[in-house]
Amino acid sequence: MTAPATGHTPPATPSRGHPQRWLILGVICLAQLTVLLDNTVLNVAIPSLTTELHASSADIQWMINAYSLVQSGLLLTAGSAADRYGRKKMLAAGLVLFGVGSLVAGLAQSSAQLIAARAGMGVGGALLMTTTLAVIMQIFDDSERVRAIALWSTVSSLGFATGPLLGGFMLDHFWWGAIFLINIPVAVLALVAVLTLVPESRNPAGDRPDLPGAVLSTIGMAAVVYAIISGPEHGWTSGQVLLAAGTGVAVLAAFAWWELRAPYPMLDMHFFRDQRFIGAVAGSILVAFGMGGSLYLLTQHLQFVLGYDPLDAGLRTAPLAVTVVVLNLAGVGARLLMKLGTPRTIALGMTLVAAGLAGIATLGGHSYGGMLLGLVVMGAGIALSGPAMANAIMSAIPPEKAGVGAGVNGTMAEFGNGLGVAVLGAVLNSRFAALFPAAVGAVSLPAAMASAGSEGERDAIRDAFASGLATSQLVGAVAVLVGGLLAALLLWRAERTDARAAELRKEQAGPSVPVPPE
């Protein structure tokens, strides 16, 4: 923009954001860190839980996915409640619930108790994940929002990096329950900061609660995620899985029908007419699919195949998240987004994620060097695509519905994470069983190793498991690449449509008439 004819340089336009927005961002990121630490720590504890709680592979998957199942079912409801009743109130309530759930999980005496505690923690997690992003949308204006979301994503990756390290340290020095109890002081500190600093905000329209929508979305998402989780164990064509999947699809269809007719819908279904929204949602699912599934596989590969202890395994998964943190703190993703635009940035990022997964599969089978390269490349892709997709989703939704928008973003991420663990875990199990049929009856790799009769048989089991891991990572790479390019295409088409519509409006308005000087 040029200066006026007087020769004066116009004063900088003050930001319309909250005056304490950066301090508040730090507070809500601390709240979010509580959730992320727990989810990543649990992956490192898989071998310990398998041994000390005598957990089967199905139990382990339920420990990981019980949280995702509950949170995925409640995210939309939690976001709607935050818009309706106040985002600060829901953020504080989420911290309290998550802290109490962590205490119960840390004292659990069986797999069933731990699974139940994890499900309870999912309620608090749903409130936390929706309110943190919704508050960002309220306190930052358009000029700073992408940078703020990138920093929010950086904290997500920081939890991803420090979680395995913290978990490995705790498991080396304490019993497994300490990985949950460590959440409590973080939750207390975040709660005090939230109550002190975060401003209250809500939808000024004061829409009435959409109770039928809340019930239908919770049941539908829970049923679909249950089908995904139980498919590998019971078979995808079993009656139990088909019943859950059919129920979930039918209930979600009823949810969509209701939302189109409800006077105060929880989720405006017209959002799905926006190709930007659809493309960003698809990309969000696939990034979570790649990250969740790969971390689930990597921790087992590092400990079961390469023989690292939990702390060493945590250290060796950290480069992925460290790469994300460094690139986001440097502002690389935000600058590329401004230069390349959303579609190209997402396409580049998703291609790098897929290349990283493929690198881990082909180069990291029996040594850490190839895996390190794949982790760094994958981290670079996540740093580029993650903030761009979150901003695209939230920008397609009115600010007063920021909680619902964050609920959609979180729902898709949790759905993708659960889908990644289930699908890639199923590929791993199928490949392992095909290469080593004698281990079909074993409920976990340690059980198969224990049943081996000789060292040669144990080597064969390890090789079969490593091959299954590589196949799973390649399947994930293909899914991320194809889906990521499709998401970028949808976003590109949406931008072209918007540009053509703007040109048409300009032509219809006719040439502007200059205003003569007074």
N, C-alpha and C positions, 0 to 999 in steps of 0.2 A: 504494500500500500504506500503511495507517495504522500509526501507532506503537503500541507496546504500552501497556497501561493504566497502567503505571508513570510515563508521561510522558516517558520517555527517547526520544530520537531514535535509531533503530537505526543502527549504524555502516555506512558504505558497504561494500557487498560488493566485495572485491577482485577484480580481473579474473583470470580463469583463463588468460589468454594468456601467451605467453613474455615475460619481463621486458624483453628488448631487441627486442620485436616491431617497433617503429616504425623502428628503425635497420636491422633485417633487411629490412623492407619496402623501404627505400631501396636496399639492396644488390641485391635481386632485381629491382627496377624498373630499375636500371642495366644489369643483364644483359639484360633484355627490350628495353631501349632499343637495344641493339646490333643486334638483329634488325630492329626497326621502322625504324630509320634507313636501313638498307640497302634495304628494300623500297620506301620512299617516294622515296629518292634516285634509284632506277633509273627511275622514271616521268619525272622531269625530264630524264634523260639520253637519252630516246628519240630526239629529233632528232639529237643528237651521234652516237649509235650508228648511226643510219640513214646518216649521212654518212661517218663515219670507218671503220666496219667494213663498209660497203655492205650493211647489213642490210635485208632485206625486211620487210614487215608480219608475215609468218609468223615470221621470225627474232625480231622484237621480242616477239611474243606468247610465243614459247618462252623467251626470256630472262626474261620475267616469270613464266611459268607452270611452267618446269622446277623452280624452287624450290618452288612450291606443290604440284606433282605429287608430288615426293619427300616433302615434309613431310606432306602429307595422308595419304600411304600409311603413314608411319611414326609418326604421332602416337599412335595407340592402343598400338602396340608400345613406344614410348618411355615413355608413361605407365605401362604395366604394368611395364616394367623399373625405373622410378623407385620404384614401390611395392615391388618385390621386392628390389632391390639397394641402395636408398638414394637419396633425392632430392638430397642434397647432392652425391654422387658424379656423378650424371647431369647436374646443373646445371653442374658444373665441366667435365665431358667435353664438353658442348654448347658451352661457350665456347671451348674449345680447337679443336674441329672447325670452328666458325664462323670463328674467326680465321684458321686455315690456309686455309679456302676463300676468304676475302676476299683473301688474298695471291695465290692462284692466279688469281682473277677479275681483280684489278688488273693482272696481267701478261699477260692473254690477248691473243693476236694475231689472233683470228678469231671470228666469231659462234659457230662450233661449240665452240671452247675456252671461251668465256664461258658458253655454255649448260651445258656439262659442269661448270664450276666452280660455277655456280648450283645445279645438282642436288646437288653435294657439300655446299654450304652448307645445303641443306635438311635434311640429316641432323642437323647441329648445331642448326638451328632447331627441329626437332621436339623435341629434348631440352630446349631452353630454354623453349619455350612451355608444355610440360606441367609442368615442375618449378616454374616461378615461381608459377603459380596454386595448385599442390598445396601448396607451402610456406606460402602465405597461409592455406589451410584448416587447416593444422596449428598455426600459432602464434597465431591470433586466435580468440576465442570468439564466440558468436552475437551478443553485444551490439555488437561492433566490426567484424564481418566485412564487412557491407555497405559501411561507410565505407572499409575497407581495399581492397575490390574496386573501389570508385569511384576511389580514388587510383591503383590499378593501371591502371584504364582511362584515367585522366588522363595517365599516363606514355605509354600507347599513343598518345593524341592528341598529346602533346608531340612524340613521334617523328614523327607524321604531319605536324605543323606545321614542325618544325625540319628534317626531312629534305629537303623541297624547297628551303628556304632554304640549307641547307648544300650541297646538290647544285648549286644555281645558282651559289653563290659559288665552289665548287671548279671548275665547268666554265668560269667566267669567267676563272680564274687559272691553272688547271692542265689537264692532259689528262684524258680521261674515266676512266682507270684509278684516279685519285685518289679517286673516289667510293667505291671498295671498300677502298682502303688505309686510309682514315680510320677504318674499323671496328676496326683492329688495336689501337690504343692504348686504345680504349674496352673492348674485350674483355679486354685484359691487366689494366686497372684493376679491372674487375668480377671477374675470376678471383681476384685477390689478396683482394678484399673477401669473396668467397664462402668461400674457404678459411679466412679468419680469423673470420668472424662467424656464418655460417649454421649452425644445428644440423643434425645428421643425423637423419633420420626414415625409417621404412620400415614396411611392413605387418607387424605382429607375428605374424600367422599364418604368414608365410613360405611362401606358396603356390608350388608348382612352376611354372616357366616354361611358358606355353602356346605351344609352338613352332608347332604346326599353325595355331593361331589367328593368330599373328603373320604367318606366311607368307600365309595366305588374305586377311587384311585388307589387307596391303601390296599384293598383286597386284590384288585387287578394286578398291580405291580408285584405284590408279595407272591401271588400265585405264579406269575411268569418267571420271577427270579427263582422260586422254588423248583419249577420244572427244569430250569437251566442247571441248578445245583445238583438235583437228584438224577439227571439224565445219565451222567457217566457211571453212576453206581447201579441203577436199576435198568438201564437200557433206554434208548430214546424212543423205542416203540412200545415200551411197557405201558400197561394200563394206568399205573400211578402217574407216570410222567405225562402221558397224553391227557389224562383227566385234569391235571394241574395246568398244563398249557392251554387246553381248551377253555377251562374256567377263566384263566387270566385274560385270554383274548376276548372272550364274551363279555366279561365285566368291564374291561377297558373300552370295548365298543359301546357298552351302555353308558360309561362315563362320558365318552365323546358325545353321544346322543343327548345326554342330560345337559352337558355344558353348552351345547348349541341352543338350548331352550330355557336354561335357568335365567331368572331375572338378574341375579348377581353371581355370574359364573366364577369359580375359583381360577380356571384357566380359560382364557378367551381362545377358542379353537381357531379363530381367524388368523392368529399368529402363524399357523402352519400354511397359510397361503403365501407367506413371505419366503421366497427362495433363499434369502440370506439367512433367515432363521433356521430353515431346514438344513442348509449346508453346514452351518456352524454346529448344529446339534449332532449331525452325523459325524463330523470331525471330532467333536468332544467324546463321543462314544468310542471312537477308534483309538484315540490317544490313550484313553483309560484302558481299553482292551489290551493294547500293547504293553503299557506300563504295569498294570496289575498282573497280567498273565506272565510277563517276563520275570518280574520280581519273584513271583511264586516259584517259577522254574529255576531261576538263578540261585536262590538260596539253597535249594536241594542239590543242584549241580556242584556248587562250591564245597558243600559239606559232605555229601554222600559220595561224589565221584572224585573230586580233587582232594578231599581229605582235610579241608580247613576247619578249625574250630569256629564257634559262633562269632567271636570278636573279629577274627581274621576274615571271615565271610562278610561281615558288616563293612569292614574297611575296603574290601574289594568290590562292593557294590556302590560305594560312595562316589566314584568318579562320574557316574551318570548325573546325579543330583548336583555335584559340585560344578559341572559344566553348565547346567541350567542356571545356577545361582550366579556364576561369574558373568555369563552372557546377559542375564537380565539386569544385574547391577550396573553393567556397562551400558545398558540401554540399547543393545544391538537389535533386539526384537522390535522395539518401538520405532527405531530409526528405519529399519527395513520396511516396517508396515507403512510408514509415511512415504517411502520411496517407491515400493513395489505395489502397494495396495493389498487389501485383504486376501483376494483369491491367490495371487502369486506367492504371498508370504506363507499361506497355509499349504499350498502345493509343495513348496520347497521344504517346509518343515516336516510334512508327513513323509516325503520321499527320504529325508534323512533318518526319520524314525525307522522306516522300513529297512533302509540300508544298515542301520545299526543292529537290528534284530537278525538280519541275514548274516552280518559279520560275526555276531556271537555264535550263530548256528554253525557256520562253516569254519571259523578260525579258532573258536574257544573250546573245542571239544575236550582236549587233553592238556591244555596249558592256559595260563591266565593272560598271556600277552595278547592273543587275538581277541579275547573277551574284553580287555581294556579298550581296544580300539573301537569295538562295537558299542561299548557303553558311552564313550565320548561322543561318537557320531549320533547316537540315539538322544543323548542329552541336548545336543545342539538343535536337533529337530524339535524337541519338546519346547525348548526356549523360544523358538520362532513361532510355532503354531499355537501353543497354549493360550497366551494372552490375546492373540488375534481372534481366536474362536470365542473366548469368553466375552470379549468386547462386542463381537458381532451379535451374539445371543442377546446380551443386555441392551444393546442399542436398538434392537428390533422391538423392544417392549417399553411401554410408557413408564416414566420414572415412578409414578405412584404405584405401579405394580412390580417394583424392583424385587420384592420378596418372592413373588411367584416366578419372576424371571430367574432369580438365583436358584429357586427350587427346580426349575426345568434343567438348568445347567448342572446342578448337583445330581439330579435324578439320572441324567444321561451318563454322567461320569461314573456314578456308582453302578449303574446297569452295565456299563462297559467293563468296569473292573471285575464284577462278578462273572460276566460273560467270558472275559479273558481267562480267569482262573478255571472256570468250568470247561470251556472248549479246549484250551491248550492242555489242561490236565487230562481231558478225555483222550486227546491225541497221544499224549505221553503214555497213558495206560494201555491204549490199544497197540501202539508200536512196541512197547515193552513186552506185552503178552505175545505178540506175533513173533518177536525175535527170541523169546525165552519162554516157551509154553509151560515149562515146569514151574514157573513162578506165578502162574495164573491164580492159584489159590491164596497167595500171600496178600495180606492187607496193606503192606507197605514195603519199601525197599529194605529197611533193616530186618523185617521179618523174612524176606526172601533170602537175605544174606545169612541170617541165622540158620535157615533150613538147608543151606548149601553143604554138601558133603566133603568138599575139597577146596583148596585154594584156587585151582583152575576153574571150578564152577563159580566161585565168587568173582573171579575176574570176568567170566562170561556174563554174569549178572550185571556187573558194573558197566561193561561195554554195551549191553543191551539197553540199560537205563540211559547212558550217555547218548546213544543213537536216538532213543525216544525223545530226549530233551532237544536234540538238534532238529528233528522233524517238527516238533511243536513250535520252535522258534521260527522256522521257515514258513509254517502255516500262518503264524501271526504276522510275519513280514508281508506276505502276499495280501492278507486281509487289510492291513493298514495302508499299503500302497494303493490298492484299487479303490478302497473306500475314501482315502484322503484325496485322491485326484477327482473322484466324483463330487466330493464336498466342495472342492475348489471350483469345479465347473458350475455347480449350482450357484455359488456366490458370484462368479463372473457373469453368468446370465442375468442374475438379479441386478447387478450394477448396470449392465447394458440396458435392461428394461427401464430402470430408474432414469438413466441418462436420456433415453429416447422420450420418456414421458416429460422430462423437464424441458427438452427442446420443443416438444409439441406445445406445451403450455406457453413457452416464450413466443412461439410463432402466432398462437392464437391471441396473445395479448397485444401484438403489434409493436411497432417501434416506440420506444420511450420518447416522450416530449421533454426537451430540456427546460428547466425552470429558469426564466430570465432573472438576472441579479436585480435586487431592489435598488 
